[in-house]
Amino acid sequence: MGYPFDLPELGYSYDALEPHIDARTMEIHHSKHHAGYTKKFNAALADHTDLHGRSAESLVAGWRSLPESIRGAVRNNGGGYVNHALFWDVMTPGGAGAPSGDLASAIDEAFGSLEKFKESFAGAAGGQFGSGWGWLVVTDGGGLEIVSTPNQDSPLSDGKTPILGVDVWEHAYYLHYQNRRPDYLSAFWNVVNWDKVAERFAAARG
Ligand code: MN
C-alpha cells in the first residue's frame, strides 16, 4: 500500500459513535481534516517516485532521512494521515468495555490495572499542551508505554508502535465538548475497539 494514499473508510457511519462523539464532528474530522492531510501528503510525494513504493507508516517513521524539501510535509501531513487512520480503526460503536487476553495482562503488568492505565492515559492526553495526541505504544523491547505527541507527530518517528491513540486537537471535540477536554477523554472509553487494539498489540510484538 503505497502512493497515492486513499482516505480510509471509517467502517461505521458518522453518527455511529453518538452520543460520545457527535456526527457533525466525525463528518468534518474525516471528510475535511483527514482528507486534507491525505491530499497534502500525496502532493508532497508526487514528484518523488523513488518513494512511491513505501508505506505511509514507513515514510512517517523515517521522515528525518527524507529529502529536506518534503520533511515537514511528511512529518505533518503524513503524520496526520497515519494518525487518523489509526484513530478511526481503534473506535467502534458500543466498544468492548475492557481489553482481554495478552493485552489485558500486559496493561496490568505495565500500569497496575486497567483503571490506573486509563488515568495515566487521560493524564497524558489531557496534559498535552495545545494540539496533539495521546498514545498507548509498544516499545522496541515489546513493553507498553503511554506517550503524548504535539501536532501530528507520530510515535513511529521515535521507534515506537502506537496501538491506541486519541486525538486531542480541538477539532476532535470542540463542537460538542467546547473546552471540556477531560469530558471528551472520559467519553472516549465508551467507543474504544479493544479487539483492534489487541490485534495491533499482537502485530507489534511479532
Ligand atoms: Mn484530528
py3Dmol code that shows the C-alpha trace and the ligand (Angstrom):
import py3Dmol

protein = """\
ATOM      1  CA  MET A   1       0.000   0.000   0.000  1.00  0.00           C
ATOM      2  CA  GLY A   2       1.948   2.988  -1.252  1.00  0.00           C
ATOM      3  CA  TYR A   3       1.399   6.281  -3.048  1.00  0.00           C
ATOM      4  CA  PRO A   4      -1.161   7.588  -3.826  1.00  0.00           C
ATOM      5  CA  PHE A   5      -2.748   7.167  -0.423  1.00  0.00           C
ATOM      6  CA  ASP A   6      -6.527   6.922  -0.170  1.00  0.00           C
ATOM      7  CA  LEU A   7      -8.627   8.424   2.572  1.00  0.00           C
ATOM      8  CA  PRO A   8      -9.567   5.323   4.608  1.00  0.00           C
ATOM      9  CA  GLU A   9     -13.230   4.468   5.120  1.00  0.00           C
ATOM     10  CA  LEU A  10     -14.426   4.758   8.705  1.00  0.00           C
ATOM     11  CA  GLY A  11     -16.069   1.343   8.763  1.00  0.00           C
ATOM     12  CA  TYR A  12     -19.101   2.898  10.524  1.00  0.00           C
ATOM     13  CA  SER A  13     -21.368   5.851   9.901  1.00  0.00           C
ATOM     14  CA  TYR A  14     -20.642   9.391  11.045  1.00  0.00           C
ATOM     15  CA  ASP A  15     -23.356   9.160  13.708  1.00  0.00           C
ATOM     16  CA  ALA A  16     -22.327   5.711  14.960  1.00  0.00           C
ATOM     17  CA  LEU A  17     -20.276   6.993  17.898  1.00  0.00           C
ATOM     18  CA  GLU A  18     -23.054   9.234  19.254  1.00  0.00           C
ATOM     19  CA  PRO A  19     -23.518  10.438  21.933  1.00  0.00           C
ATOM     20  CA  HIS A  20     -19.831  10.157  22.800  1.00  0.00           C
ATOM     21  CA  ILE A  21     -18.543  11.692  19.578  1.00  0.00           C
ATOM     22  CA  ASP A  22     -21.140  13.620  17.598  1.00  0.00           C
ATOM     23  CA  ALA A  23     -21.887  13.070  13.919  1.00  0.00           C
ATOM     24  CA  ARG A  24     -21.013  16.590  12.766  1.00  0.00           C
ATOM     25  CA  THR A  25     -17.588  16.391  14.391  1.00  0.00           C
ATOM     26  CA  MET A  26     -16.954  12.993  12.819  1.00  0.00           C
ATOM     27  CA  GLU A  27     -18.029  14.197   9.394  1.00  0.00           C
ATOM     28  CA  ILE A  28     -15.848  17.308   9.401  1.00  0.00           C
ATOM     29  CA  HIS A  29     -12.966  15.456  11.010  1.00  0.00           C
ATOM     30  CA  HIS A  30     -12.956  12.675   8.408  1.00  0.00           C
ATOM     31  CA  SER A  31     -14.137  14.399   5.218  1.00  0.00           C
ATOM     32  CA  LYS A  32     -12.299  17.703   5.745  1.00  0.00           C
ATOM     33  CA  HIS A  33      -9.378  17.303   8.157  1.00  0.00           C
ATOM     34  CA  HIS A  34      -8.263  13.771   7.322  1.00  0.00           C
ATOM     35  CA  ALA A  35      -8.993  14.324   3.628  1.00  0.00           C
ATOM     36  CA  GLY A  36      -6.843  17.450   3.780  1.00  0.00           C
ATOM     37  CA  TYR A  37      -3.870  15.636   5.314  1.00  0.00           C
ATOM     38  CA  THR A  38      -4.252  12.893   2.697  1.00  0.00           C
ATOM     39  CA  LYS A  39      -4.266  15.338  -0.195  1.00  0.00           C
ATOM     40  CA  LYS A  40      -1.259  17.293   1.057  1.00  0.00           C
ATOM     41  CA  PHE A  41       0.676  14.105   1.869  1.00  0.00           C
ATOM     42  CA  ASN A  42       0.142  12.867  -1.695  1.00  0.00           C
ATOM     43  CA  ALA A  43       1.034  16.262  -3.142  1.00  0.00           C
ATOM     44  CA  ALA A  44       4.351  16.286  -1.268  1.00  0.00           C
ATOM     45  CA  LEU A  45       5.253  12.851  -2.645  1.00  0.00           C
ATOM     46  CA  ALA A  46       4.055  13.390  -6.215  1.00  0.00           C
ATOM     47  CA  ASP A  47       7.479  14.182  -7.696  1.00  0.00           C
ATOM     48  CA  HIS A  48       9.370  11.683  -5.533  1.00  0.00           C
ATOM     49  CA  THR A  49       8.750   8.495  -7.487  1.00  0.00           C
ATOM     50  CA  ASP A  50      11.514   6.644  -5.637  1.00  0.00           C
ATOM     51  CA  LEU A  51       9.343   6.854  -2.512  1.00  0.00           C
ATOM     52  CA  HIS A  52       6.097   5.656  -4.106  1.00  0.00           C
ATOM     53  CA  GLY A  53       6.500   2.033  -3.063  1.00  0.00           C
ATOM     54  CA  ARG A  54       6.835   2.853   0.631  1.00  0.00           C
ATOM     55  CA  SER A  55       4.042   2.590   3.164  1.00  0.00           C
ATOM     56  CA  ALA A  56       2.754   5.706   4.867  1.00  0.00           C
ATOM     57  CA  GLU A  57       3.977   4.338   8.196  1.00  0.00           C
ATOM     58  CA  SER A  58       7.497   3.812   6.857  1.00  0.00           C
ATOM     59  CA  LEU A  59       7.644   7.345   5.448  1.00  0.00           C
ATOM     60  CA  VAL A  60       6.416   8.889   8.698  1.00  0.00           C
ATOM     61  CA  ALA A  61       8.735   6.732  10.800  1.00  0.00           C
ATOM     62  CA  GLY A  62      11.688   7.855   8.706  1.00  0.00           C
ATOM     63  CA  TRP A  63      10.792  11.444   7.823  1.00  0.00           C
ATOM     64  CA  ARG A  64      14.152  12.703   9.121  1.00  0.00           C
ATOM     65  CA  SER A  65      16.009  10.846   6.367  1.00  0.00           C
ATOM     66  CA  LEU A  66      13.807  12.094   3.502  1.00  0.00           C
ATOM     67  CA  PRO A  67      14.779  14.945   1.143  1.00  0.00           C
ATOM     68  CA  GLU A  68      14.749  18.170   3.119  1.00  0.00           C
ATOM     69  CA  SER A  69      12.112  19.777   0.880  1.00  0.00           C
ATOM     70  CA  ILE A  70       9.430  17.281   1.953  1.00  0.00           C
ATOM     71  CA  ARG A  71      10.428  16.508   5.543  1.00  0.00           C
ATOM     72  CA  GLY A  72       7.961  18.961   7.056  1.00  0.00           C
ATOM     73  CA  ALA A  73       5.103  17.860   4.814  1.00  0.00           C
ATOM     74  CA  VAL A  74       5.641  14.171   5.543  1.00  0.00           C
ATOM     75  CA  ARG A  75       6.018  14.796   9.261  1.00  0.00           C
ATOM     76  CA  ASN A  76       2.846  16.900   9.463  1.00  0.00           C
ATOM     77  CA  ASN A  77       0.557  15.649   6.698  1.00  0.00           C
ATOM     78  CA  GLY A  78       1.892  12.094   6.585  1.00  0.00           C
ATOM     79  CA  GLY A  79       1.611  12.087  10.363  1.00  0.00           C
ATOM     80  CA  GLY A  80      -1.946  13.376  10.103  1.00  0.00           C
ATOM     81  CA  TYR A  81      -2.681  10.694   7.545  1.00  0.00           C
ATOM     82  CA  VAL A  82      -1.475   7.720   9.615  1.00  0.00           C
ATOM     83  CA  ASN A  83      -2.628   9.088  12.985  1.00  0.00           C
ATOM     84  CA  HIS A  84      -6.233   9.495  11.866  1.00  0.00           C
ATOM     85  CA  ALA A  85      -6.264   6.126  10.076  1.00  0.00           C
ATOM     86  CA  LEU A  86      -5.338   4.513  13.399  1.00  0.00           C
ATOM     87  CA  PHE A  87      -7.810   6.647  15.348  1.00  0.00           C
ATOM     88  CA  TRP A  88     -10.810   5.580  13.214  1.00  0.00           C
ATOM     89  CA  ASP A  89      -9.703   1.969  13.377  1.00  0.00           C
ATOM     90  CA  VAL A  90      -9.494   1.757  17.162  1.00  0.00           C
ATOM     91  CA  MET A  91     -13.010   3.083  17.685  1.00  0.00           C
ATOM     92  CA  THR A  92     -16.308   1.300  17.170  1.00  0.00           C
ATOM     93  CA  PRO A  93     -19.928   1.837  18.168  1.00  0.00           C
ATOM     94  CA  GLY A  94     -20.523   0.279  21.569  1.00  0.00           C
ATOM     95  CA  GLY A  95     -16.912  -0.758  22.027  1.00  0.00           C
ATOM     96  CA  ALA A  96     -15.965  -3.624  24.323  1.00  0.00           C
ATOM     97  CA  GLY A  97     -15.651  -2.461  27.909  1.00  0.00           C
ATOM     98  CA  ALA A  98     -12.184  -3.823  28.515  1.00  0.00           C
ATOM     99  CA  PRO A  99      -9.222  -5.496  26.851  1.00  0.00           C
ATOM    100  CA  SER A 100      -8.792  -9.237  27.182  1.00  0.00           C
ATOM    101  CA  GLY A 101      -6.055 -11.849  26.837  1.00  0.00           C
ATOM    102  CA  ASP A 102      -2.395 -10.874  26.442  1.00  0.00           C
ATOM    103  CA  LEU A 103      -3.205  -7.188  26.138  1.00  0.00           C
ATOM    104  CA  ALA A 104      -5.112  -7.195  29.436  1.00  0.00           C
ATOM    105  CA  SER A 105      -2.186  -8.909  31.179  1.00  0.00           C
ATOM    106  CA  ALA A 106       0.338  -6.510  29.637  1.00  0.00           C
ATOM    107  CA  ILE A 107      -1.689  -3.474  30.738  1.00  0.00           C
ATOM    108  CA  ASP A 108      -1.957  -4.841  34.273  1.00  0.00           C
ATOM    109  CA  GLU A 109       1.761  -5.540  34.327  1.00  0.00           C
ATOM    110  CA  ALA A 110       2.794  -2.135  32.960  1.00  0.00           C
ATOM    111  CA  PHE A 111       0.306   0.115  34.765  1.00  0.00           C
ATOM    112  CA  GLY A 112      -1.062  -1.878  37.706  1.00  0.00           C
ATOM    113  CA  SER A 113      -4.660  -2.108  36.477  1.00  0.00           C
ATOM    114  CA  LEU A 114      -6.923  -1.006  33.654  1.00  0.00           C
ATOM    115  CA  GLU A 115      -8.223   1.847  35.802  1.00  0.00           C
ATOM    116  CA  LYS A 116      -4.706   3.109  36.504  1.00  0.00           C
ATOM    117  CA  PHE A 117      -3.866   2.831  32.826  1.00  0.00           C
ATOM    118  CA  LYS A 118      -6.935   4.903  31.905  1.00  0.00           C
ATOM    119  CA  GLU A 119      -5.984   7.566  34.454  1.00  0.00           C
ATOM    120  CA  SER A 120      -2.432   7.842  33.147  1.00  0.00           C
ATOM    121  CA  PHE A 121      -3.556   7.819  29.530  1.00  0.00           C
ATOM    122  CA  ALA A 122      -6.111  10.563  30.140  1.00  0.00           C
ATOM    123  CA  GLY A 123      -3.473  12.478  32.096  1.00  0.00           C
ATOM    124  CA  ALA A 124      -1.005  12.358  29.222  1.00  0.00           C
ATOM    125  CA  ALA A 125      -3.594  13.165  26.550  1.00  0.00           C
ATOM    126  CA  GLY A 126      -5.298  15.816  28.669  1.00  0.00           C
ATOM    127  CA  GLY A 127      -1.988  17.394  29.592  1.00  0.00           C
ATOM    128  CA  GLN A 128      -0.705  17.717  26.045  1.00  0.00           C
ATOM    129  CA  PHE A 129      -0.341  21.474  25.639  1.00  0.00           C
ATOM    130  CA  GLY A 130      -2.215  22.701  22.589  1.00  0.00           C
ATOM    131  CA  SER A 131      -2.856  20.323  19.725  1.00  0.00           C
ATOM    132  CA  GLY A 132      -1.649  16.750  19.728  1.00  0.00           C
ATOM    133  CA  TRP A 133      -2.328  13.146  20.594  1.00  0.00           C
ATOM    134  CA  GLY A 134      -2.279  10.704  23.481  1.00  0.00           C
ATOM    135  CA  TRP A 135      -0.957   7.207  22.754  1.00  0.00           C
ATOM    136  CA  LEU A 136      -0.502   3.728  24.083  1.00  0.00           C
ATOM    137  CA  VAL A 137       2.611   2.418  22.354  1.00  0.00           C
ATOM    138  CA  VAL A 138       4.675  -0.725  22.148  1.00  0.00           C
ATOM    139  CA  THR A 139       8.377  -0.030  22.655  1.00  0.00           C
ATOM    140  CA  ASP A 140      11.349  -1.726  20.981  1.00  0.00           C
ATOM    141  CA  GLY A 141      11.540  -4.130  23.886  1.00  0.00           C
ATOM    142  CA  GLY A 142       7.886  -5.138  23.484  1.00  0.00           C
ATOM    143  CA  GLY A 143       6.686  -3.262  26.566  1.00  0.00           C
ATOM    144  CA  LEU A 144       3.786  -0.842  26.843  1.00  0.00           C
ATOM    145  CA  GLU A 145       4.216   2.882  27.394  1.00  0.00           C
ATOM    146  CA  ILE A 146       1.950   5.948  27.424  1.00  0.00           C
ATOM    147  CA  VAL A 147       3.194   8.960  25.494  1.00  0.00           C
ATOM    148  CA  SER A 148       1.792  12.169  24.077  1.00  0.00           C
ATOM    149  CA  THR A 149       2.934  13.949  20.934  1.00  0.00           C
ATOM    150  CA  PRO A 150       2.435  17.527  19.724  1.00  0.00           C
ATOM    151  CA  ASN A 151       0.757  18.461  16.436  1.00  0.00           C
ATOM    152  CA  GLN A 152       0.666  15.445  14.097  1.00  0.00           C
ATOM    153  CA  ASP A 153       3.898  13.852  15.314  1.00  0.00           C
ATOM    154  CA  SER A 154       3.672  10.062  15.404  1.00  0.00           C
ATOM    155  CA  PRO A 155       5.361   7.778  17.930  1.00  0.00           C
ATOM    156  CA  LEU A 156       6.522   5.830  14.848  1.00  0.00           C
ATOM    157  CA  SER A 157       9.150   8.540  14.308  1.00  0.00           C
ATOM    158  CA  ASP A 158      10.569   7.680  17.753  1.00  0.00           C
ATOM    159  CA  GLY A 159      10.713   3.961  17.028  1.00  0.00           C
ATOM    160  CA  LYS A 160       7.527   3.198  18.945  1.00  0.00           C
ATOM    161  CA  THR A 161       4.430   1.483  17.574  1.00  0.00           C
ATOM    162  CA  PRO A 162       1.142   3.140  18.524  1.00  0.00           C
ATOM    163  CA  ILE A 163      -1.704   0.683  19.225  1.00  0.00           C
ATOM    164  CA  LEU A 164      -4.270   3.116  20.701  1.00  0.00           C
ATOM    165  CA  GLY A 165      -4.487   6.840  20.106  1.00  0.00           C
ATOM    166  CA  VAL A 166      -6.779   9.719  20.905  1.00  0.00           C
ATOM    167  CA  ASP A 167      -6.835  12.993  19.024  1.00  0.00           C
ATOM    168  CA  VAL A 168      -6.804  15.994  21.369  1.00  0.00           C
ATOM    169  CA  TRP A 169      -6.837  18.710  18.726  1.00  0.00           C
ATOM    170  CA  GLU A 170      -9.813  20.969  19.396  1.00  0.00           C
ATOM    171  CA  HIS A 171     -11.282  19.941  16.035  1.00  0.00           C
ATOM    172  CA  ALA A 172     -11.782  16.468  17.543  1.00  0.00           C
ATOM    173  CA  TYR A 173     -14.146  17.590  20.298  1.00  0.00           C
ATOM    174  CA  TYR A 174     -14.876  21.317  20.377  1.00  0.00           C
ATOM    175  CA  LEU A 175     -18.344  21.302  18.738  1.00  0.00           C
ATOM    176  CA  HIS A 176     -19.765  19.011  21.400  1.00  0.00           C
ATOM    177  CA  TYR A 177     -17.459  19.458  24.394  1.00  0.00           C
ATOM    178  CA  GLN A 178     -16.127  23.004  23.819  1.00  0.00           C
ATOM    179  CA  ASN A 179     -13.166  23.402  26.187  1.00  0.00           C
ATOM    180  CA  ARG A 180     -14.004  20.298  28.256  1.00  0.00           C
ATOM    181  CA  ARG A 181     -11.207  18.043  27.008  1.00  0.00           C
ATOM    182  CA  PRO A 182     -11.407  15.812  30.139  1.00  0.00           C
ATOM    183  CA  ASP A 183     -15.095  15.027  29.419  1.00  0.00           C
ATOM    184  CA  TYR A 184     -14.240  14.059  25.844  1.00  0.00           C
ATOM    185  CA  LEU A 185     -11.438  11.823  27.133  1.00  0.00           C
ATOM    186  CA  SER A 186     -13.782  10.123  29.626  1.00  0.00           C
ATOM    187  CA  ALA A 187     -16.341   9.509  26.881  1.00  0.00           C
ATOM    188  CA  PHE A 188     -13.662   8.089  24.573  1.00  0.00           C
ATOM    189  CA  TRP A 189     -13.513   4.840  26.606  1.00  0.00           C
ATOM    190  CA  ASN A 190     -17.091   4.082  25.549  1.00  0.00           C
ATOM    191  CA  VAL A 191     -16.055   3.739  21.916  1.00  0.00           C
ATOM    192  CA  VAL A 192     -12.628   2.095  22.126  1.00  0.00           C
ATOM    193  CA  ASN A 193     -12.382  -1.044  19.992  1.00  0.00           C
ATOM    194  CA  TRP A 194     -10.249  -3.181  22.309  1.00  0.00           C
ATOM    195  CA  ASP A 195     -10.245  -6.055  19.821  1.00  0.00           C
ATOM    196  CA  LYS A 196      -8.424  -3.853  17.307  1.00  0.00           C
ATOM    197  CA  VAL A 197      -6.025  -2.621  19.962  1.00  0.00           C
ATOM    198  CA  ALA A 198      -5.271  -6.252  20.864  1.00  0.00           C
ATOM    199  CA  GLU A 199      -4.647  -7.100  17.180  1.00  0.00           C
ATOM    200  CA  ARG A 200      -2.242  -4.185  16.889  1.00  0.00           C
ATOM    201  CA  PHE A 201      -0.522  -5.238  20.114  1.00  0.00           C
ATOM    202  CA  ALA A 202      -0.002  -8.785  18.799  1.00  0.00           C
ATOM    203  CA  ALA A 203       1.275  -7.495  15.440  1.00  0.00           C
ATOM    204  CA  ALA A 204       3.675  -5.014  17.084  1.00  0.00           C
ATOM    205  CA  ARG A 205       5.216  -7.750  19.199  1.00  0.00           C
ATOM    206  CA  GLY A 206       5.559 -10.016  16.162  1.00  0.00           C
TER     207      GLY A 206
END
"""
ligand_1 = """\
1
MN
Mn -7.754 15.277 14.004
"""
view = py3Dmol.view(width=600, height=400)
view.addModel(protein, "pdb")
view.setStyle({"model": 0}, {"cartoon": {"style": "trace"}})
view.addModel(ligand_1, "xyz")
view.setStyle({"model": 1}, {"stick": {}})
view.zoomTo()
view.show()
